[in-house]
Amino acid sequence: MMETRTSQRIFIPASVREYVFQRDGFRCRGCGKSSPEVQLQIDHILPIAQGGSNDISNLQTLCKTCNRRKKDRRDPRFRRHFDL
């Protein structure tokens, strides 16, 4: 039996959230809208459910609408933009 290794969802500290928002220019990486026009959220680019990690390079800023659309799937429009 092959054992799979998955990350568990963790709480993202405020300092990390702020860093990701700043790095992404306080804009949704999906649609380009910014706050206060939309509610921004932190998203795992490669979802935890798909084997993604909690590494900062796997986090991006998405608006609530884009994040809901993406769900826990891989979407070619949403990809890693940073390798830290």
mmCIF file of the N, C-alpha and C atoms, coordinates in Angstrom:
data_MODEL
# 
_entry.id   MODEL 
# 
loop_
_atom_site.group_PDB 
_atom_site.id 
_atom_site.type_symbol 
_atom_site.label_atom_id 
_atom_site.label_alt_id 
_atom_site.label_comp_id 
_atom_site.label_asym_id 
_atom_site.label_entity_id 
_atom_site.label_seq_id 
_atom_site.pdbx_PDB_ins_code 
_atom_site.Cartn_x 
_atom_site.Cartn_y 
_atom_site.Cartn_z 
_atom_site.occupancy 
_atom_site.B_iso_or_equiv 
_atom_site.pdbx_formal_charge 
_atom_site.auth_seq_id 
_atom_site.auth_comp_id 
_atom_site.auth_asym_id 
_atom_site.auth_atom_id 
_atom_site.pdbx_PDB_model_num 
ATOM 1   N N  . MET A 1 1  ? 0.835   -1.176 0.000   1.00 0.00 ? 1  MET A N  1 
ATOM 2   C CA . MET A 1 1  ? 0.000   0.000  0.000   1.00 0.00 ? 1  MET A CA 1 
ATOM 3   C C  . MET A 1 1  ? 0.883   1.244  0.000   1.00 0.00 ? 1  MET A C  1 
ATOM 4   N N  . MET A 1 2  ? 0.615   2.142  -0.937  1.00 0.00 ? 2  MET A N  1 
ATOM 5   C CA . MET A 1 2  ? 1.410   3.358  -1.050  1.00 0.00 ? 2  MET A CA 1 
ATOM 6   C C  . MET A 1 2  ? 0.887   4.416  -0.086  1.00 0.00 ? 2  MET A C  1 
ATOM 7   N N  . GLU A 1 3  ? 1.788   4.970  0.699   1.00 0.00 ? 3  GLU A N  1 
ATOM 8   C CA . GLU A 1 3  ? 1.405   5.980  1.673   1.00 0.00 ? 3  GLU A CA 1 
ATOM 9   C C  . GLU A 1 3  ? 1.524   7.361  1.043   1.00 0.00 ? 3  GLU A C  1 
ATOM 10  N N  . THR A 1 4  ? 0.487   8.174  1.180   1.00 0.00 ? 4  THR A N  1 
ATOM 11  C CA . THR A 1 4  ? 0.536   9.530  0.653   1.00 0.00 ? 4  THR A CA 1 
ATOM 12  C C  . THR A 1 4  ? 0.769   10.497 1.786   1.00 0.00 ? 4  THR A C  1 
ATOM 13  N N  . ARG A 1 5  ? 1.455   11.541 1.483   1.00 0.00 ? 5  ARG A N  1 
ATOM 14  C CA . ARG A 1 5  ? 1.797   12.546 2.477   1.00 0.00 ? 5  ARG A CA 1 
ATOM 15  C C  . ARG A 1 5  ? 1.054   13.823 2.133   1.00 0.00 ? 5  ARG A C  1 
ATOM 16  N N  . THR A 1 6  ? 0.239   14.299 3.041   1.00 0.00 ? 6  THR A N  1 
ATOM 17  C CA . THR A 1 6  ? -0.503  15.525 2.803   1.00 0.00 ? 6  THR A CA 1 
ATOM 18  C C  . THR A 1 6  ? -0.297  16.486 3.951   1.00 0.00 ? 6  THR A C  1 
ATOM 19  N N  . SER A 1 7  ? -0.356  17.753 3.651   1.00 0.00 ? 7  SER A N  1 
ATOM 20  C CA . SER A 1 7  ? -0.275  18.782 4.668   1.00 0.00 ? 7  SER A CA 1 
ATOM 21  C C  . SER A 1 7  ? -1.653  18.993 5.252   1.00 0.00 ? 7  SER A C  1 
ATOM 22  N N  . GLN A 1 8  ? -1.682  19.443 6.463   1.00 0.00 ? 8  GLN A N  1 
ATOM 23  C CA . GLN A 1 8  ? -2.940  19.809 7.079   1.00 0.00 ? 8  GLN A CA 1 
ATOM 24  C C  . GLN A 1 8  ? -3.072  21.321 7.025   1.00 0.00 ? 8  GLN A C  1 
ATOM 25  N N  . ARG A 1 9  ? -4.305  21.776 6.925   1.00 0.00 ? 9  ARG A N  1 
ATOM 26  C CA . ARG A 1 9  ? -4.562  23.211 6.918   1.00 0.00 ? 9  ARG A CA 1 
ATOM 27  C C  . ARG A 1 9  ? -4.109  23.782 8.264   1.00 0.00 ? 9  ARG A C  1 
ATOM 28  N N  . ILE A 1 10 ? -3.409  24.887 8.221   1.00 0.00 ? 10 ILE A N  1 
ATOM 29  C CA . ILE A 1 10 ? -2.946  25.533 9.443   1.00 0.00 ? 10 ILE A CA 1 
ATOM 30  C C  . ILE A 1 10 ? -3.458  26.970 9.470   1.00 0.00 ? 10 ILE A C  1 
ATOM 31  N N  . PHE A 1 11 ? -3.455  27.549 10.654  1.00 0.00 ? 11 PHE A N  1 
ATOM 32  C CA . PHE A 1 11 ? -3.788  28.956 10.811  1.00 0.00 ? 11 PHE A CA 1 
ATOM 33  C C  . PHE A 1 11 ? -2.657  29.765 10.188  1.00 0.00 ? 11 PHE A C  1 
ATOM 34  N N  . ILE A 1 12 ? -3.001  30.727 9.354   1.00 0.00 ? 12 ILE A N  1 
ATOM 35  C CA . ILE A 1 12 ? -1.982  31.580 8.728   1.00 0.00 ? 12 ILE A CA 1 
ATOM 36  C C  . ILE A 1 12 ? -1.842  32.831 9.577   1.00 0.00 ? 12 ILE A C  1 
ATOM 37  N N  . PRO A 1 13 ? -0.676  33.038 10.195  1.00 0.00 ? 13 PRO A N  1 
ATOM 38  C CA . PRO A 1 13 ? -0.487  34.194 11.078  1.00 0.00 ? 13 PRO A CA 1 
ATOM 39  C C  . PRO A 1 13 ? -0.709  35.523 10.341  1.00 0.00 ? 13 PRO A C  1 
ATOM 40  N N  . ALA A 1 14 ? -1.126  36.528 11.093  1.00 0.00 ? 14 ALA A N  1 
ATOM 41  C CA . ALA A 1 14 ? -1.404  37.853 10.526  1.00 0.00 ? 14 ALA A CA 1 
ATOM 42  C C  . ALA A 1 14 ? -0.194  38.411 9.788   1.00 0.00 ? 14 ALA A C  1 
ATOM 43  N N  . SER A 1 15 ? 1.006   38.177 10.300  1.00 0.00 ? 15 SER A N  1 
ATOM 44  C CA . SER A 1 15 ? 2.215   38.715 9.651   1.00 0.00 ? 15 SER A CA 1 
ATOM 45  C C  . SER A 1 15 ? 2.430   38.066 8.282   1.00 0.00 ? 15 SER A C  1 
ATOM 46  N N  . VAL A 1 16 ? 2.125   36.780 8.152   1.00 0.00 ? 16 VAL A N  1 
ATOM 47  C CA . VAL A 1 16 ? 2.271   36.084 6.871   1.00 0.00 ? 16 VAL A CA 1 
ATOM 48  C C  . VAL A 1 16 ? 1.193   36.566 5.904   1.00 0.00 ? 16 VAL A C  1 
ATOM 49  N N  . ARG A 1 17 ? -0.037  36.705 6.392   1.00 0.00 ? 17 ARG A N  1 
ATOM 50  C CA . ARG A 1 17 ? -1.130  37.209 5.567   1.00 0.00 ? 17 ARG A CA 1 
ATOM 51  C C  . ARG A 1 17 ? -0.772  38.594 5.017   1.00 0.00 ? 17 ARG A C  1 
ATOM 52  N N  . GLU A 1 18 ? -0.287  39.458 5.877   1.00 0.00 ? 18 GLU A N  1 
ATOM 53  C CA . GLU A 1 18 ? 0.074   40.819 5.463   1.00 0.00 ? 18 GLU A CA 1 
ATOM 54  C C  . GLU A 1 18 ? 1.192   40.784 4.423   1.00 0.00 ? 18 GLU A C  1 
ATOM 55  N N  . TYR A 1 19 ? 2.185   39.907 4.621   1.00 0.00 ? 19 TYR A N  1 
ATOM 56  C CA . TYR A 1 19 ? 3.283   39.781 3.657   1.00 0.00 ? 19 TYR A CA 1 
ATOM 57  C C  . TYR A 1 19 ? 2.750   39.372 2.283   1.00 0.00 ? 19 TYR A C  1 
ATOM 58  N N  . VAL A 1 20 ? 1.862   38.361 2.246   1.00 0.00 ? 20 VAL A N  1 
ATOM 59  C CA . VAL A 1 20 ? 1.314   37.879 0.971   1.00 0.00 ? 20 VAL A CA 1 
ATOM 60  C C  . VAL A 1 20 ? 0.492   38.978 0.307   1.00 0.00 ? 20 VAL A C  1 
ATOM 61  N N  . PHE A 1 21 ? -0.341  39.675 1.075   1.00 0.00 ? 21 PHE A N  1 
ATOM 62  C CA . PHE A 1 21 ? -1.116  40.786 0.511   1.00 0.00 ? 21 PHE A CA 1 
ATOM 63  C C  . PHE A 1 21 ? -0.191  41.850 -0.086  1.00 0.00 ? 21 PHE A C  1 
ATOM 64  N N  . GLN A 1 22 ? 0.855   42.232 0.660   1.00 0.00 ? 22 GLN A N  1 
ATOM 65  C CA . GLN A 1 22 ? 1.812   43.234 0.157   1.00 0.00 ? 22 GLN A CA 1 
ATOM 66  C C  . GLN A 1 22 ? 2.527   42.733 -1.081  1.00 0.00 ? 22 GLN A C  1 
ATOM 67  N N  . ARG A 1 23 ? 3.008   41.503 -1.034  1.00 0.00 ? 23 ARG A N  1 
ATOM 68  C CA . ARG A 1 23 ? 3.732   40.923 -2.166  1.00 0.00 ? 23 ARG A CA 1 
ATOM 69  C C  . ARG A 1 23 ? 2.880   40.936 -3.426  1.00 0.00 ? 23 ARG A C  1 
ATOM 70  N N  . ASP A 1 24 ? 1.584   40.668 -3.269  1.00 0.00 ? 24 ASP A N  1 
ATOM 71  C CA . ASP A 1 24 ? 0.662   40.618 -4.407  1.00 0.00 ? 24 ASP A CA 1 
ATOM 72  C C  . ASP A 1 24 ? 0.046   41.983 -4.716  1.00 0.00 ? 24 ASP A C  1 
ATOM 73  N N  . GLY A 1 25 ? 0.529   43.030 -4.062  1.00 0.00 ? 25 GLY A N  1 
ATOM 74  C CA . GLY A 1 25 ? 0.073   44.384 -4.354  1.00 0.00 ? 25 GLY A CA 1 
ATOM 75  C C  . GLY A 1 25 ? -1.373  44.642 -3.941  1.00 0.00 ? 25 GLY A C  1 
ATOM 76  N N  . PHE A 1 26 ? -1.849  43.895 -2.926  1.00 0.00 ? 26 PHE A N  1 
ATOM 77  C CA . PHE A 1 26 ? -3.225  44.037 -2.448  1.00 0.00 ? 26 PHE A CA 1 
ATOM 78  C C  . PHE A 1 26 ? -4.222  43.905 -3.592  1.00 0.00 ? 26 PHE A C  1 
ATOM 79  N N  . ARG A 1 27 ? -3.924  42.995 -4.532  1.00 0.00 ? 27 ARG A N  1 
ATOM 80  C CA . ARG A 1 27 ? -4.787  42.727 -5.688  1.00 0.00 ? 27 ARG A CA 1 
ATOM 81  C C  . ARG A 1 27 ? -5.030  41.234 -5.802  1.00 0.00 ? 27 ARG A C  1 
ATOM 82  N N  . CYS A 1 28 ? -6.226  40.901 -6.263  1.00 0.00 ? 28 CYS A N  1 
ATOM 83  C CA . CYS A 1 28 ? -6.569  39.508 -6.526  1.00 0.00 ? 28 CYS A CA 1 
ATOM 84  C C  . CYS A 1 28 ? -5.722  39.017 -7.697  1.00 0.00 ? 28 CYS A C  1 
ATOM 85  N N  . ARG A 1 29 ? -5.062  37.871 -7.516  1.00 0.00 ? 29 ARG A N  1 
ATOM 86  C CA . ARG A 1 29 ? -4.232  37.300 -8.585  1.00 0.00 ? 29 ARG A CA 1 
ATOM 87  C C  . ARG A 1 29 ? -5.093  36.710 -9.698  1.00 0.00 ? 29 ARG A C  1 
ATOM 88  N N  . GLY A 1 30 ? -6.392  36.563 -9.448  1.00 0.00 ? 30 GLY A N  1 
ATOM 89  C CA . GLY A 1 30 ? -7.291  36.010 -10.460 1.00 0.00 ? 30 GLY A CA 1 
ATOM 90  C C  . GLY A 1 30 ? -7.874  37.074 -11.365 1.00 0.00 ? 30 GLY A C  1 
ATOM 91  N N  . CYS A 1 31 ? -8.522  38.077 -10.763 1.00 0.00 ? 31 CYS A N  1 
ATOM 92  C CA . CYS A 1 31 ? -9.244  39.078 -11.552 1.00 0.00 ? 31 CYS A CA 1 
ATOM 93  C C  . CYS A 1 31 ? -8.597  40.459 -11.524 1.00 0.00 ? 31 CYS A C  1 
ATOM 94  N N  . GLY A 1 32 ? -7.637  40.672 -10.640 1.00 0.00 ? 32 GLY A N  1 
ATOM 95  C CA . GLY A 1 32 ? -6.934  41.945 -10.578 1.00 0.00 ? 32 GLY A CA 1 
ATOM 96  C C  . GLY A 1 32 ? -7.612  43.014 -9.747  1.00 0.00 ? 32 GLY A C  1 
ATOM 97  N N  . LYS A 1 33 ? -8.780  42.720 -9.181  1.00 0.00 ? 33 LYS A N  1 
ATOM 98  C CA . LYS A 1 33 ? -9.474  43.715 -8.358  1.00 0.00 ? 33 LYS A CA 1 
ATOM 99  C C  . LYS A 1 33 ? -8.776  43.859 -7.016  1.00 0.00 ? 33 LYS A C  1 
ATOM 100 N N  . SER A 1 34 ? -8.961  45.033 -6.408  1.00 0.00 ? 34 SER A N  1 
ATOM 101 C CA . SER A 1 34 ? -8.298  45.290 -5.134  1.00 0.00 ? 34 SER A CA 1 
ATOM 102 C C  . SER A 1 34 ? -9.309  45.718 -4.075  1.00 0.00 ? 34 SER A C  1 
ATOM 103 N N  . SER A 1 35 ? -8.841  45.751 -2.855  1.00 0.00 ? 35 SER A N  1 
ATOM 104 C CA . SER A 1 35 ? -9.656  46.201 -1.740  1.00 0.00 ? 35 SER A CA 1 
ATOM 105 C C  . SER A 1 35 ? -9.767  47.720 -1.809  1.00 0.00 ? 35 SER A C  1 
ATOM 106 N N  . PRO A 1 36 ? -10.850 48.356 -1.481  1.00 0.00 ? 36 PRO A N  1 
ATOM 107 C CA . PRO A 1 36 ? -12.068 47.847 -0.858  1.00 0.00 ? 36 PRO A CA 1 
ATOM 108 C C  . PRO A 1 36 ? -13.118 47.386 -1.868  1.00 0.00 ? 36 PRO A C  1 
ATOM 109 N N  . GLU A 1 37 ? -12.771 47.360 -3.145  1.00 0.00 ? 37 GLU A N  1 
ATOM 110 C CA . GLU A 1 37 ? -13.709 46.905 -4.180  1.00 0.00 ? 37 GLU A CA 1 
ATOM 111 C C  . GLU A 1 37 ? -14.168 45.468 -3.930  1.00 0.00 ? 37 GLU A C  1 
ATOM 112 N N  . VAL A 1 38 ? -13.254 44.629 -3.440  1.00 0.00 ? 38 VAL A N  1 
ATOM 113 C CA . VAL A 1 38 ? -13.546 43.226 -3.158  1.00 0.00 ? 38 VAL A CA 1 
ATOM 114 C C  . VAL A 1 38 ? -12.928 42.844 -1.821  1.00 0.00 ? 38 VAL A C  1 
ATOM 115 N N  . GLN A 1 39 ? -13.405 41.743 -1.249  1.00 0.00 ? 39 GLN A N  1 
ATOM 116 C CA . GLN A 1 39 ? -12.831 41.209 -0.014  1.00 0.00 ? 39 GLN A CA 1 
ATOM 117 C C  . GLN A 1 39 ? -11.696 40.269 -0.401  1.00 0.00 ? 39 GLN A C  1 
ATOM 118 N N  . LEU A 1 40 ? -10.480 40.582 0.036   1.00 0.00 ? 40 LEU A N  1 
ATOM 119 C CA . LEU A 1 40 ? -9.324  39.756 -0.302  1.00 0.00 ? 40 LEU A CA 1 
ATOM 120 C C  . LEU A 1 40 ? -9.120  38.656 0.720   1.00 0.00 ? 40 LEU A C  1 
ATOM 121 N N  . GLN A 1 41 ? -8.658  37.501 0.234   1.00 0.00 ? 41 GLN A N  1 
ATOM 122 C CA . GLN A 1 41 ? -8.408  36.334 1.071   1.00 0.00 ? 41 GLN A CA 1 
ATOM 123 C C  . GLN A 1 41 ? -7.077  35.707 0.682   1.00 0.00 ? 41 GLN A C  1 
ATOM 124 N N  . ILE A 1 42 ? -6.548  34.895 1.573   1.00 0.00 ? 42 ILE A N  1 
ATOM 125 C CA . ILE A 1 42 ? -5.333  34.130 1.281   1.00 0.00 ? 42 ILE A CA 1 
ATOM 126 C C  . ILE A 1 42 ? -5.768  32.743 0.801   1.00 0.00 ? 42 ILE A C  1 
ATOM 127 N N  . ASP A 1 43 ? -5.149  32.280 -0.290  1.00 0.00 ? 43 ASP A N  1 
ATOM 128 C CA . ASP A 1 43 ? -5.499  30.999 -0.901  1.00 0.00 ? 43 ASP A CA 1 
ATOM 129 C C  . ASP A 1 43 ? -4.242  30.163 -1.090  1.00 0.00 ? 43 ASP A C  1 
ATOM 130 N N  . HIS A 1 44 ? -4.396  28.848 -0.954  1.00 0.00 ? 44 HIS A N  1 
ATOM 131 C CA . HIS A 1 44 ? -3.322  27.919 -1.303  1.00 0.00 ? 44 HIS A CA 1 
ATOM 132 C C  . HIS A 1 44 ? -3.381  27.708 -2.819  1.00 0.00 ? 44 HIS A C  1 
ATOM 133 N N  . ILE A 1 45 ? -2.311  28.015 -3.525  1.00 0.00 ? 45 ILE A N  1 
ATOM 134 C CA . ILE A 1 45 ? -2.265  27.884 -4.981  1.00 0.00 ? 45 ILE A CA 1 
ATOM 135 C C  . ILE A 1 45 ? -2.485  26.429 -5.377  1.00 0.00 ? 45 ILE A C  1 
ATOM 136 N N  . LEU A 1 46 ? -1.683  25.549 -4.827  1.00 0.00 ? 46 LEU A N  1 
ATOM 137 C CA . LEU A 1 46 ? -1.904  24.113 -4.979  1.00 0.00 ? 46 LEU A CA 1 
ATOM 138 C C  . LEU A 1 46 ? -2.626  23.697 -3.703  1.00 0.00 ? 46 LEU A C  1 
ATOM 139 N N  . PRO A 1 47 ? -3.902  23.356 -3.805  1.00 0.00 ? 47 PRO A N  1 
ATOM 140 C CA . PRO A 1 47 ? -4.705  23.098 -2.605  1.00 0.00 ? 47 PRO A CA 1 
ATOM 141 C C  . PRO A 1 47 ? -4.109  22.026 -1.692  1.00 0.00 ? 47 PRO A C  1 
ATOM 142 N N  . ILE A 1 48 ? -4.329  22.204 -0.404  1.00 0.00 ? 48 ILE A N  1 
ATOM 143 C CA . ILE A 1 48 ? -3.898  21.216 0.582   1.00 0.00 ? 48 ILE A CA 1 
ATOM 144 C C  . ILE A 1 48 ? -4.478  19.844 0.211   1.00 0.00 ? 48 ILE A C  1 
ATOM 145 N N  . ALA A 1 49 ? -5.736  19.823 -0.213  1.00 0.00 ? 49 ALA A N  1 
ATOM 146 C CA . ALA A 1 49 ? -6.398  18.574 -0.589  1.00 0.00 ? 49 ALA A CA 1 
ATOM 147 C C  . ALA A 1 49 ? -5.728  17.891 -1.777  1.00 0.00 ? 49 ALA A C  1 
ATOM 148 N N  . GLN A 1 50 ? -4.957  18.648 -2.551  1.00 0.00 ? 50 GLN A N  1 
ATOM 149 C CA . GLN A 1 50 ? -4.262  18.098 -3.721  1.00 0.00 ? 50 GLN A CA 1 
ATOM 150 C C  . GLN A 1 50 ? -2.776  17.873 -3.424  1.00 0.00 ? 50 GLN A C  1 
ATOM 151 N N  . GLY A 1 51 ? -2.384  17.991 -2.156  1.00 0.00 ? 51 GLY A N  1 
ATOM 152 C CA . GLY A 1 51 ? -0.995  17.756 -1.773  1.00 0.00 ? 51 GLY A CA 1 
ATOM 153 C C  . GLY A 1 51 ? -0.160  19.006 -1.654  1.00 0.00 ? 51 GLY A C  1 
ATOM 154 N N  . GLY A 1 52 ? -0.796  20.178 -1.718  1.00 0.00 ? 52 GLY A N  1 
ATOM 155 C CA . GLY A 1 52 ? -0.072  21.438 -1.585  1.00 0.00 ? 52 GLY A CA 1 
ATOM 156 C C  . GLY A 1 52 ? 0.453   21.646 -0.175  1.00 0.00 ? 52 GLY A C  1 
ATOM 157 N N  . SER A 1 53 ? 1.404   22.541 -0.072  1.00 0.00 ? 53 SER A N  1 
ATOM 158 C CA . SER A 1 53 ? 2.030   22.801 1.224   1.00 0.00 ? 53 SER A CA 1 
ATOM 159 C C  . SER A 1 53 ? 1.557   24.132 1.788   1.00 0.00 ? 53 SER A C  1 
ATOM 160 N N  . ASN A 1 54 ? 1.936   24.376 3.035   1.00 0.00 ? 54 ASN A N  1 
ATOM 161 C CA . ASN A 1 54 ? 1.640   25.642 3.688   1.00 0.00 ? 54 ASN A CA 1 
ATOM 162 C C  . ASN A 1 54 ? 2.774   26.643 3.497   1.00 0.00 ? 54 ASN A C  1 
ATOM 163 N N  . ASP A 1 55 ? 3.699   26.334 2.617   1.00 0.00 ? 55 ASP A N  1 
ATOM 164 C CA . ASP A 1 55 ? 4.831   27.204 2.334   1.00 0.00 ? 55 ASP A CA 1 
ATOM 165 C C  . ASP A 1 55 ? 4.342   28.541 1.776   1.00 0.00 ? 55 ASP A C  1 
ATOM 166 N N  . ILE A 1 56 ? 5.017   29.616 2.139   1.00 0.00 ? 56 ILE A N  1 
ATOM 167 C CA . ILE A 1 56 ? 4.602   30.956 1.707   1.00 0.00 ? 56 ILE A CA 1 
ATOM 168 C C  . ILE A 1 56 ? 4.583   31.092 0.182   1.00 0.00 ? 56 ILE A C  1 
ATOM 169 N N  . SER A 1 57 ? 5.397   30.307 -0.511  1.00 0.00 ? 57 SER A N  1 
ATOM 170 C CA . SER A 1 57 ? 5.399   30.375 -1.974  1.00 0.00 ? 57 SER A CA 1 
ATOM 171 C C  . SER A 1 57 ? 4.168   29.682 -2.572  1.00 0.00 ? 57 SER A C  1 
ATOM 172 N N  . ASN A 1 58 ? 3.397   28.989 -1.738  1.00 0.00 ? 58 ASN A N  1 
ATOM 173 C CA . ASN A 1 58 ? 2.173   28.344 -2.201  1.00 0.00 ? 58 ASN A CA 1 
ATOM 174 C C  . ASN A 1 58 ? 0.931   29.140 -1.788  1.00 0.00 ? 58 ASN A C  1 
ATOM 175 N N  . LEU A 1 59 ? 1.127   30.367 -1.322  1.00 0.00 ? 59 LEU A N  1 
ATOM 176 C CA . LEU A 1 59 ? 0.019   31.222 -0.921  1.00 0.00 ? 59 LEU A CA 1 
ATOM 177 C C  . LEU A 1 59 ? -0.119  32.377 -1.894  1.00 0.00 ? 59 LEU A C  1 
ATOM 178 N N  . GLN A 1 60 ? -1.351  32.779 -2.154  1.00 0.00 ? 60 GLN A N  1 
ATOM 179 C CA . GLN A 1 60 ? -1.609  33.912 -3.040  1.00 0.00 ? 60 GLN A CA 1 
ATOM 180 C C  . GLN A 1 60 ? -2.834  34.673 -2.541  1.00 0.00 ? 60 GLN A C  1 
ATOM 181 N N  . THR A 1 61 ? -2.985  35.882 -3.051  1.00 0.00 ? 61 THR A N  1 
ATOM 182 C CA . THR A 1 61 ? -4.145  36.706 -2.747  1.00 0.00 ? 61 THR A CA 1 
ATOM 183 C C  . THR A 1 61 ? -5.210  36.473 -3.799  1.00 0.00 ? 61 THR A C  1 
ATOM 184 N N  . LEU A 1 62 ? -6.410  36.117 -3.341  1.00 0.00 ? 62 LEU A N  1 
ATOM 185 C CA . LEU A 1 62 ? -7.569  36.007 -4.218  1.00 0.00 ? 62 LEU A CA 1 
ATOM 186 C C  . LEU A 1 62 ? -8.722  36.765 -3.578  1.00 0.00 ? 62 LEU A C  1 
ATOM 187 N N  . CYS A 1 63 ? -9.616  37.277 -4.408  1.00 0.00 ? 63 CYS A N  1 
ATOM 188 C CA . CYS A 1 63 ? -10.836 37.864 -3.853  1.00 0.00 ? 63 CYS A CA 1 
ATOM 189 C C  . CYS A 1 63 ? -11.763 36.716 -3.485  1.00 0.00 ? 63 CYS A C  1 
ATOM 190 N N  . LYS A 1 64 ? -12.757 37.024 -2.688  1.00 0.00 ? 64 LYS A N  1 
ATOM 191 C CA . LYS A 1 64 ? -13.688 35.995 -2.227  1.00 0.00 ? 64 LYS A CA 1 
ATOM 192 C C  . LYS A 1 64 ? -14.349 35.262 -3.399  1.00 0.00 ? 64 LYS A C  1 
ATOM 193 N N  . THR A 1 65 ? -14.720 36.004 -4.455  1.00 0.00 ? 65 THR A N  1 
ATOM 194 C CA . THR A 1 65 ? -15.372 35.394 -5.617  1.00 0.00 ? 65 THR A CA 1 
ATOM 195 C C  . THR A 1 65 ? -14.446 34.416 -6.329  1.00 0.00 ? 65 THR A C  1 
ATOM 196 N N  . CYS A 1 66 ? -13.214 34.824 -6.607  1.00 0.00 ? 66 CYS A N  1 
ATOM 197 C CA . CYS A 1 66 ? -12.258 33.937 -7.291  1.00 0.00 ? 66 CYS A CA 1 
ATOM 198 C C  . CYS A 1 66 ? -11.907 32.732 -6.427  1.00 0.00 ? 66 CYS A C  1 
ATOM 199 N N  . ASN A 1 67 ? -11.784 32.945 -5.123  1.00 0.00 ? 67 ASN A N  1 
ATOM 200 C CA . ASN A 1 67 ? -11.457 31.849 -4.219  1.00 0.00 ? 67 ASN A CA 1 
ATOM 201 C C  . ASN A 1 67 ? -12.599 30.823 -4.190  1.00 0.00 ? 67 ASN A C  1 
ATOM 202 N N  . ARG A 1 68 ? -13.828 31.282 -4.179  1.00 0.00 ? 68 ARG A N  1 
ATOM 203 C CA . ARG A 1 68 ? -14.964 30.361 -4.211  1.00 0.00 ? 68 ARG A CA 1 
ATOM 204 C C  . ARG A 1 68 ? -15.017 29.602 -5.533  1.00 0.00 ? 68 ARG A C  1 
ATOM 205 N N  . ARG A 1 69 ? -14.701 30.288 -6.614  1.00 0.00 ? 69 ARG A N  1 
ATOM 206 C CA . ARG A 1 69 ? -14.715 29.655 -7.940  1.00 0.00 ? 69 ARG A CA 1 
ATOM 207 C C  . ARG A 1 69 ? -13.641 28.574 -8.021  1.00 0.00 ? 69 ARG A C  1 
ATOM 208 N N  . LYS A 1 70 ? -12.485 28.842 -7.453  1.00 0.00 ? 70 LYS A N  1 
ATOM 209 C CA . LYS A 1 70 ? -11.370 27.903 -7.502  1.00 0.00 ? 70 LYS A CA 1 
ATOM 210 C C  . LYS A 1 70 ? -11.620 26.687 -6.629  1.00 0.00 ? 70 LYS A C  1 
ATOM 211 N N  . LYS A 1 71 ? -12.234 26.877 -5.479  1.00 0.00 ? 71 LYS A N  1 
ATOM 212 C CA . LYS A 1 71 ? -12.513 25.808 -4.512  1.00 0.00 ? 71 LYS A CA 1 
ATOM 213 C C  . LYS A 1 71 ? -11.228 25.080 -4.141  1.00 0.00 ? 71 LYS A C  1 
ATOM 214 N N  . ASP A 1 72 ? -11.274 23.738 -4.127  1.00 0.00 ? 72 ASP A N  1 
ATOM 215 C CA . ASP A 1 72 ? -10.086 22.964 -3.778  1.00 0.00 ? 72 ASP A CA 1 
ATOM 216 C C  . ASP A 1 72 ? -9.533  22.227 -4.987  1.00 0.00 ? 72 ASP A C  1 
ATOM 217 N N  . ARG A 1 73 ? -9.686  22.870 -6.152  1.00 0.00 ? 73 ARG A N  1 
ATOM 218 C CA . ARG A 1 73 ? -9.191  22.274 -7.398  1.00 0.00 ? 73 ARG A CA 1 
ATOM 219 C C  . ARG A 1 73 ? -7.965  23.026 -7.895  1.00 0.00 ? 73 ARG A C  1 
ATOM 220 N N  . ARG A 1 74 ? -7.274  22.366 -8.773  1.00 0.00 ? 74 ARG A N  1 
ATOM 221 C CA . ARG A 1 74 ? -6.219  23.051 -9.525  1.00 0.00 ? 74 ARG A CA 1 
ATOM 222 C C  . ARG A 1 74 ? -6.897  23.788 -10.663 1.00 0.00 ? 74 ARG A C  1 
ATOM 223 N N  . ASP A 1 75 ? -6.488  24.976 -10.909 1.00 0.00 ? 75 ASP A N  1 
ATOM 224 C CA . ASP A 1 75 ? -7.060  25.788 -11.980 1.00 0.00 ? 75 ASP A CA 1 
ATOM 225 C C  . ASP A 1 75 ? -5.883  26.428 -12.702 1.00 0.00 ? 75 ASP A C  1 
ATOM 226 N N  . PRO A 1 76 ? -5.753  26.221 -14.005 1.00 0.00 ? 76 PRO A N  1 
ATOM 227 C CA . PRO A 1 76 ? -4.581  26.747 -14.720 1.00 0.00 ? 76 PRO A CA 1 
ATOM 228 C C  . PRO A 1 76 ? -4.456  28.264 -14.652 1.00 0.00 ? 76 PRO A C  1 
ATOM 229 N N  . ARG A 1 77 ? -5.538  28.966 -14.349 1.00 0.00 ? 77 ARG A N  1 
ATOM 230 C CA . ARG A 1 77 ? -5.440  30.420 -14.215 1.00 0.00 ? 77 ARG A CA 1 
ATOM 231 C C  . ARG A 1 77 ? -4.743  30.818 -12.931 1.00 0.00 ? 77 ARG A C  1 
ATOM 232 N N  . PHE A 1 78 ? -4.726  29.915 -11.954 1.00 0.00 ? 78 PHE A N  1 
ATOM 233 C CA . PHE A 1 78 ? -4.129  30.193 -10.661 1.00 0.00 ? 78 PHE A CA 1 
ATOM 234 C C  . PHE A 1 78 ? -2.896  29.321 -10.524 1.00 0.00 ? 78 PHE A C  1 
ATOM 235 N N  . ARG A 1 79 ? -1.746  29.929 -10.518 1.00 0.00 ? 79 ARG A N  1 
ATOM 236 C CA . ARG A 1 79 ? -0.510  29.158 -10.439 1.00 0.00 ? 79 ARG A CA 1 
ATOM 237 C C  . ARG A 1 79 ? 0.512   29.896 -9.596  1.00 0.00 ? 79 ARG A C  1 
ATOM 238 N N  . ARG A 1 80 ? 1.522   29.187 -9.214  1.00 0.00 ? 80 ARG A N  1 
ATOM 239 C CA . ARG A 1 80 ? 2.574   29.787 -8.386  1.00 0.00 ? 80 ARG A CA 1 
ATOM 240 C C  . ARG A 1 80 ? 3.288   30.860 -9.197  1.00 0.00 ? 80 ARG A C  1 
ATOM 241 N N  . HIS A 1 81 ? 3.381   32.032 -8.613  1.00 0.00 ? 81 HIS A N  1 
ATOM 242 C CA . HIS A 1 81 ? 4.071   33.139 -9.263  1.00 0.00 ? 81 HIS A CA 1 
ATOM 243 C C  . HIS A 1 81 ? 5.402   33.434 -8.585  1.00 0.00 ? 81 HIS A C  1 
ATOM 244 N N  . PHE A 1 82 ? 5.628   32.827 -7.424  1.00 0.00 ? 82 PHE A N  1 
ATOM 245 C CA . PHE A 1 82 ? 6.803   33.164 -6.645  1.00 0.00 ? 82 PHE A CA 1 
ATOM 246 C C  . PHE A 1 82 ? 7.496   31.913 -6.174  1.00 0.00 ? 82 PHE A C  1 
ATOM 247 N N  . ASP A 1 83 ? 8.787   31.901 -6.248  1.00 0.00 ? 83 ASP A N  1 
ATOM 248 C CA . ASP A 1 83 ? 9.586   30.842 -5.685  1.00 0.00 ? 83 ASP A CA 1 
ATOM 249 C C  . ASP A 1 83 ? 10.528  31.484 -4.696  1.00 0.00 ? 83 ASP A C  1 
ATOM 250 N N  . LEU A 1 84 ? 10.205  31.367 -3.424  1.00 0.00 ? 84 LEU A N  1 
ATOM 251 C CA . LEU A 1 84 ? 10.997  32.018 -2.372  1.00 0.00 ? 84 LEU A CA 1 
ATOM 252 C C  . LEU A 1 84 ? 11.902  31.022 -1.707  1.00 0.00 ? 84 LEU A C  1 
# 
